[in-house]
Amino acid sequence: MPAQAYALVFTFMACSIGLGFVATRLLARAGGPTRRLAYVLPGLAGFGAFYLIGHKLGISVGPEITLYGFQVALLGDLAIGFAAALVAATLQLAIARGRTPRAA
């Protein structure tokens, strides 16, 4: 695999970590979990969306730009990755609310 491909994967990994962080912080304001482990699943969901949409399915959403020698629909991919991170953070919020004891 050429170095440009590694750079592209690293860029999308960094973006998914950032999007997962933002999604977790956003849902933390609604009472979602805030421990370090809570940031992992939304980041993985964002990266999984990048992998599925861009690499496996080859779907291009939005305008494409050249990034490290590859044609990438960066804005569309970021939007889809953020949506996936939000879904994962929302699931975490639902699970966290279901586990907390309710006041009688």
C-alpha positions in Angstrom: 0.0 0.0 0.0 1.5 3.4 -0.9 2.2 6.0 1.7 -0.6 8.2 0.4 -3.1 5.5 1.2 -1.8 5.3 4.8 -2.0 9.1 5.0 -5.6 9.0 3.9 -6.5 6.3 6.4 -4.8 8.2 9.2 -6.7 11.4 8.2 -10.0 9.6 8.3 -9.0 7.9 11.6 -8.2 11.4 13.1 -11.5 12.8 11.7 -13.5 9.9 13.2 -11.9 10.3 16.6 -12.7 14.0 16.5 -16.3 13.4 15.3 -16.7 10.8 18.0 -15.5 13.2 20.6 -17.9 15.9 19.5 -20.8 13.5 19.4 -20.1 12.2 22.8 -19.7 15.7 24.3 -22.9 16.7 22.6 -24.9 13.8 24.1 -23.1 14.2 27.5 -25.0 17.4 27.9 -28.2 15.4 27.7 -27.1 13.1 30.4 -25.0 10.6 28.4 -21.9 8.9 29.7 -18.7 10.9 30.0 -16.1 8.3 31.0 -13.1 7.8 28.7 -14.6 4.5 27.4 -17.7 6.3 26.2 -15.6 8.0 23.5 -14.5 4.8 21.9 -17.8 3.5 20.3 -18.8 6.8 18.5 -15.3 7.1 17.1 -15.4 3.5 15.9 -18.9 4.1 14.4 -17.6 7.1 12.5 -14.6 5.3 11.1 -16.8 2.3 10.2 -19.1 4.6 8.3 -16.1 6.1 6.5 -14.9 2.6 5.6 -18.3 1.3 4.5 -19.3 4.3 2.5 -16.0 5.3 0.9 -14.1 2.0 0.6 -16.5 -0.9 0.5 -19.5 0.7 -1.3 -17.6 3.4 -3.2 -20.4 5.9 -2.7 -19.5 9.5 -3.2 -21.8 12.0 -1.4 -21.2 15.6 -2.3 -18.4 17.3 -4.2 -15.1 15.5 -4.4 -11.6 16.9 -3.7 -8.2 15.5 -4.3 -6.6 14.4 -1.0 -3.3 12.6 -1.1 -3.8 11.8 -4.7 -7.3 10.2 -4.2 -10.7 11.7 -5.1 -12.6 12.0 -1.8 -16.0 13.4 -1.1 -14.7 14.8 2.2 -17.7 16.9 3.3 -20.2 14.1 2.6 -18.0 11.5 4.3 -17.7 13.8 7.4 -21.4 14.3 7.5 -22.1 10.5 7.3 -19.4 9.8 9.8 -20.8 12.4 12.2 -24.3 10.9 11.8 -22.9 7.4 12.6 -21.1 8.8 15.7 -24.3 10.5 16.8 -26.3 7.3 16.5 -23.7 5.4 18.5 -23.6 8.1 21.2 -27.4 8.1 21.3 -27.4 4.4 21.9 -24.9 4.8 24.7 -27.2 7.5 26.2 -30.2 5.2 26.0 -28.3 2.3 27.6 -26.9 4.6 30.3 -30.4 5.9 31.1 -31.8 2.4 31.2 -29.1 1.3 33.7 -29.5 4.1 36.2 -31.8 3.4 39.1 -35.1 5.3 39.0 -36.4 7.3 41.9 -39.5 5.8 43.4 
